[in-house]
Amino acid sequence: MSLFWIVIRELAEIEAMAASKKVITREEWEKKLNDVRIRKEDMNKLVMNFLVTEGYVEAAEKFRKESGTDPDIDLATITDRMAVKKAVQAGNVEDAIEKVNDLNPEILDTNPQLFFHLQQQRLIELIRNGKVEEALEFAQEELAPRGEENQSFLEELEKTVALLAFEDVSNCPIGELLDVSQRLKTASEVNAAILTSQSHEKDPKLPSLLKMLLWAQNQLGEKAVYPRINDLSTATLEDPAV
């Protein structure tokens, strides 16, 4: 039985138990948890999926050897993907674009929004480095034509160019564009596009399952008192306050 259906089954049983509104003791809860059987190979696939998606190539290779779990993509492509991501995070957008095209030129050809955001990031980096004239020229030649075709792009371009109107950009209303979080946002978008082009999920499955666990606990908590996991890092059951 897949993990998805195991979770669905458990949720159905939780609802049935919660309907009685009885107190679920630690002994009862642990027995129920022990009755659940999850295959080790499914757990290994979850771990490998996380390592591959997040780009931990060395850990993925080591885990492959230790567990015998094969990744669903060539691990060598992880190194290339991480090189693109790191280039964006470092502000080297031109280098990142070249690397993306070397990896798969169709990624940018078929994703105008991603390409615009990369070009927008290039403009941000020019402004960050005080290259005002070069920034204006770049905005006019590379980004303005795209803004004419897309209202959303035009609004983003106007917001970015507005940075030039402030002497102290650290205190301006749009100063967040120069924050490292903007680089991370763009890098994440590129990373997701590369994964999609490789027929791989753009987000790891493990965090989604943990969110589902928290949601299920909250749902049950509205109707019953039971031992629950409050710290996901330790997965320790805490006794219910009766």
Contacts in CASP RR format, 6 or more apart in sequence:
PFRMAT RR
TARGET T0000
AUTHOR 0000-0000-0000
METHOD contacts of the structure
MODEL  1
MSLFWIVIRELAEIEAMAASKKVITREEWEKKLNDVRIRKEDMNKLVMNF
LVTEGYVEAAEKFRKESGTDPDIDLATITDRMAVKKAVQAGNVEDAIEKV
NDLNPEILDTNPQLFFHLQQQRLIELIRNGKVEEALEFAQEELAPRGEEN
QSFLEELEKTVALLAFEDVSNCPIGELLDVSQRLKTASEVNAAILTSQSH
EKDPKLPSLLKMLLWAQNQLGEKAVYPRINDLSTATLEDPAV
1 9 0 8 1.000
2 42 0 8 1.000
3 38 0 8 1.000
3 42 0 8 1.000
3 46 0 8 1.000
3 209 0 8 1.000
6 36 0 8 1.000
6 38 0 8 1.000
7 209 0 8 1.000
7 212 0 8 1.000
7 216 0 8 1.000
10 36 0 8 1.000
10 216 0 8 1.000
11 216 0 8 1.000
11 219 0 8 1.000
13 32 0 8 1.000
14 216 0 8 1.000
14 219 0 8 1.000
14 220 0 8 1.000
15 219 0 8 1.000
15 220 0 8 1.000
17 24 0 8 1.000
17 220 0 8 1.000
17 224 0 8 1.000
18 219 0 8 1.000
18 220 0 8 1.000
18 221 0 8 1.000
18 222 0 8 1.000
18 223 0 8 1.000
18 224 0 8 1.000
19 223 0 8 1.000
20 224 0 8 1.000
21 223 0 8 1.000
21 224 0 8 1.000
22 224 0 8 1.000
23 224 0 8 1.000
23 225 0 8 1.000
23 226 0 8 1.000
23 240 0 8 1.000
23 242 0 8 1.000
24 224 0 8 1.000
24 225 0 8 1.000
24 226 0 8 1.000
24 227 0 8 1.000
24 240 0 8 1.000
25 227 0 8 1.000
26 227 0 8 1.000
26 237 0 8 1.000
26 239 0 8 1.000
26 240 0 8 1.000
29 226 0 8 1.000
29 227 0 8 1.000
29 237 0 8 1.000
30 227 0 8 1.000
30 237 0 8 1.000
41 69 0 8 1.000
44 63 0 8 1.000
44 67 0 8 1.000
44 68 0 8 1.000
44 69 0 8 1.000
45 69 0 8 1.000
46 205 0 8 1.000
46 206 0 8 1.000
46 209 0 8 1.000
47 63 0 8 1.000
47 67 0 8 1.000
47 69 0 8 1.000
47 206 0 8 1.000
48 60 0 8 1.000
48 63 0 8 1.000
48 64 0 8 1.000
48 67 0 8 1.000
48 69 0 8 1.000
48 70 0 8 1.000
48 71 0 8 1.000
49 72 0 8 1.000
49 201 0 8 1.000
49 204 0 8 1.000
49 205 0 8 1.000
49 206 0 8 1.000
50 204 0 8 1.000
50 205 0 8 1.000
50 206 0 8 1.000
50 207 0 8 1.000
51 59 0 8 1.000
51 60 0 8 1.000
51 63 0 8 1.000
51 71 0 8 1.000
52 60 0 8 1.000
52 71 0 8 1.000
52 72 0 8 1.000
52 73 0 8 1.000
52 75 0 8 1.000
52 78 0 8 1.000
52 200 0 8 1.000
53 195 0 8 1.000
53 200 0 8 1.000
53 201 0 8 1.000
53 202 0 8 1.000
53 203 0 8 1.000
53 204 0 8 1.000
54 204 0 8 1.000
55 78 0 8 1.000
55 81 0 8 1.000
55 82 0 8 1.000
56 78 0 8 1.000
57 75 0 8 1.000
57 78 0 8 1.000
57 79 0 8 1.000
57 82 0 8 1.000
60 71 0 8 1.000
60 75 0 8 1.000
60 78 0 8 1.000
61 75 0 8 1.000
63 69 0 8 1.000
64 70 0 8 1.000
64 71 0 8 1.000
64 75 0 8 1.000
72 200 0 8 1.000
73 198 0 8 1.000
73 200 0 8 1.000
77 103 0 8 1.000
77 198 0 8 1.000
80 99 0 8 1.000
80 102 0 8 1.000
80 103 0 8 1.000
81 103 0 8 1.000
81 191 0 8 1.000
81 194 0 8 1.000
81 195 0 8 1.000
83 99 0 8 1.000
84 96 0 8 1.000
84 99 0 8 1.000
84 100 0 8 1.000
84 103 0 8 1.000
84 190 0 8 1.000
84 191 0 8 1.000
84 194 0 8 1.000
85 187 0 8 1.000
85 188 0 8 1.000
85 190 0 8 1.000
85 191 0 8 1.000
86 187 0 8 1.000
87 93 0 8 1.000
87 95 0 8 1.000
87 96 0 8 1.000
87 99 0 8 1.000
88 96 0 8 1.000
88 118 0 8 1.000
88 121 0 8 1.000
88 183 0 8 1.000
88 186 0 8 1.000
88 187 0 8 1.000
88 190 0 8 1.000
89 180 0 8 1.000
89 183 0 8 1.000
89 184 0 8 1.000
89 187 0 8 1.000
90 183 0 8 1.000
91 121 0 8 1.000
91 125 0 8 1.000
91 183 0 8 1.000
93 118 0 8 1.000
93 119 0 8 1.000
93 121 0 8 1.000
93 122 0 8 1.000
93 125 0 8 1.000
94 122 0 8 1.000
96 118 0 8 1.000
96 190 0 8 1.000
97 108 0 8 1.000
97 118 0 8 1.000
100 107 0 8 1.000
100 108 0 8 1.000
100 190 0 8 1.000
100 194 0 8 1.000
101 107 0 8 1.000
101 108 0 8 1.000
103 194 0 8 1.000
104 194 0 8 1.000
104 197 0 8 1.000
106 197 0 8 1.000
107 114 0 8 1.000
107 193 0 8 1.000
107 194 0 8 1.000
107 197 0 8 1.000
108 114 0 8 1.000
108 115 0 8 1.000
108 118 0 8 1.000
111 193 0 8 1.000
112 146 0 8 1.000
112 150 0 8 1.000
114 189 0 8 1.000
114 190 0 8 1.000
114 193 0 8 1.000
116 143 0 8 1.000
116 146 0 8 1.000
116 150 0 8 1.000
116 153 0 8 1.000
116 156 0 8 1.000
117 186 0 8 1.000
117 189 0 8 1.000
118 186 0 8 1.000
118 190 0 8 1.000
119 142 0 8 1.000
119 143 0 8 1.000
119 146 0 8 1.000
120 143 0 8 1.000
120 156 0 8 1.000
120 157 0 8 1.000
120 160 0 8 1.000
120 186 0 8 1.000
121 182 0 8 1.000
121 183 0 8 1.000
121 186 0 8 1.000
122 138 0 8 1.000
122 142 0 8 1.000
123 135 0 8 1.000
123 138 0 8 1.000
123 139 0 8 1.000
123 143 0 8 1.000
123 157 0 8 1.000
123 160 0 8 1.000
123 161 0 8 1.000
124 160 0 8 1.000
124 163 0 8 1.000
124 177 0 8 1.000
124 178 0 8 1.000
124 182 0 8 1.000
126 134 0 8 1.000
126 135 0 8 1.000
126 138 0 8 1.000
127 135 0 8 1.000
127 160 0 8 1.000
127 163 0 8 1.000
127 164 0 8 1.000
127 169 0 8 1.000
127 178 0 8 1.000
128 178 0 8 1.000
132 164 0 8 1.000
135 161 0 8 1.000
135 164 0 8 1.000
136 161 0 8 1.000
136 164 0 8 1.000
139 157 0 8 1.000
139 160 0 8 1.000
139 161 0 8 1.000
143 153 0 8 1.000
143 157 0 8 1.000
144 157 0 8 1.000
146 153 0 8 1.000
146 157 0 8 1.000
147 153 0 8 1.000
147 154 0 8 1.000
147 157 0 8 1.000
148 154 0 8 1.000
159 174 0 8 1.000
159 177 0 8 1.000
160 174 0 8 1.000
160 177 0 8 1.000
162 174 0 8 1.000
163 169 0 8 1.000
163 172 0 8 1.000
163 174 0 8 1.000
163 175 0 8 1.000
163 177 0 8 1.000
163 178 0 8 1.000
166 172 0 8 1.000
166 175 0 8 1.000
169 175 0 8 1.000
169 178 0 8 1.000
170 178 0 8 1.000
176 182 0 8 1.000
191 202 0 8 1.000
192 202 0 8 1.000
192 203 0 8 1.000
193 202 0 8 1.000
195 201 0 8 1.000
195 202 0 8 1.000
196 202 0 8 1.000
210 232 0 8 1.000
213 229 0 8 1.000
213 232 0 8 1.000
214 232 0 8 1.000
217 228 0 8 1.000
217 229 0 8 1.000
220 226 0 8 1.000
220 228 0 8 1.000
221 228 0 8 1.000
225 240 0 8 1.000
225 241 0 8 1.000
225 242 0 8 1.000
226 240 0 8 1.000
227 237 0 8 1.000
227 238 0 8 1.000
227 239 0 8 1.000
227 240 0 8 1.000
228 237 0 8 1.000
228 238 0 8 1.000
228 240 0 8 1.000
229 235 0 8 1.000
229 236 0 8 1.000
229 237 0 8 1.000
229 238 0 8 1.000
230 238 0 8 1.000
END
